[in-house]
Amino acid sequence: MRVLLLSLLFFAFLGCDGPASEKLIPKPKFEKKVFKGEVRGQEFRPQVDILFVVDDSGSMTQHQQNLSNGMSTFIQGLNTSSFLDYHFGVITTSLDYSSFNRSGGGALVGNPAYVDKNTPNGLEALRNNVLVGTGGDTTEIHFETIKLALSPLHTSSGGRNFGFFRPKAHLAIIFLTDTEDQGNKKNGAGPVQLYDFLLNLKGGNSDLILGYGAIVPPNTAADCRRDPPEPFRILEFLNLVEGGNYFSLCDPSFGTKLAMLANDIVDKVGRYFYLREAPVPETIEVKVGNRVVPSDPIVGWTYDPTRNAIYFGDEFTLNDDEEDAKLQVNFVTGTFEIDPNDQPK
């Protein structure tokens, strides 16, 4: 009996090497590092380069006139954002350059070659620039001329389009045509190739590429004349980019629809100010020059945490003496507690 008891005690001792109760294991003590918020400031300078691609074939006289007539409502739509810095340029769908009227081949049409907020009589200049005439090529080439217009051949110093294109600005392409792009895909000018070309120009940032169209979509009423074929390649491109809105070339409310495109550009470019860091919301301060802008969803600003962006209301405007003032957002960055043991070694 004594031997048996000793044996049981022996094996019980051996069993002590097995799993122990969790209550007996002391939890390690981790010191958490606290990163305190720091004051940050960012300036808001939204920019967009708007390139109109205007069909200059024989059937486009009235459509070009409609575009010209609608420019005032288009500009009014853009000016709902007081800080939007825009460039307007116009190219035709003719692939070959004509030295006689300085058009085709991706060259910006008109004088001046592009219009901005500082252009004297800019609205009138833009109205004239989109009236590109109807003596162009009967084979409309949209994508290749866009690529030419934005290539170093034209955008570098001394090029025909120098000054229009800004690498860090949004780029909005607006088609005005009654037919399909008839370029040669083998020349790298299909919808996907054009998109990839633009994406490369914008450093891979797809948010900077916008696309719109006044076209004759498939299944449009027969009284809206179209030069065949239907614009499936243009629609494919518009489906690849931000915006992507289009309307019928023959829409009786052409000017209103054009203004809607301007409003979409403003929403995507001139209303959201994306912050580089997450702020403590209650520390956000928005200033125009020395004036503090109120936190108000209509006449001021609101913070959108899902986008980490400041949104400016529809009725936010500058005072008469603030046209050249800087808009700056100041905030304290968020405070975070990070367990050093959670960090990669």
KAJOFEN-V52920 format. One record per helix or strand of 3 or more residues. SS is the DSSP state (h for helix, s for strand). FROM is the first residue (numbers start at 1). TO is the last residue. If there is no record, write none. Layout:
<<SS & FROM & TO> <SS & FROM & TO>>
//
This chain:
<<h & 2 & 17> <h & 22 & 24> <s & 32 & 35> <s & 39 & 43> <s & 47 & 54> <h & 61 & 69> <h & 71 & 78> <s & 85 & 92> <s & 114 & 116> <h & 122 & 129> <h & 143 & 149> <h & 152 & 155> <s & 170 & 176> <h & 185 & 187> <h & 191 & 201> <h & 206 & 208> <s & 209 & 215> <h & 232 & 240> <s & 242 & 248> <h & 254 & 270> <s & 272 & 274> <h & 281 & 283> <s & 285 & 288> <s & 291 & 293> <s & 301 & 304> <s & 309 & 312> <h & 320 & 322> <s & 327 & 333> <s & 336 & 339> <h & 340 & 342>>
//
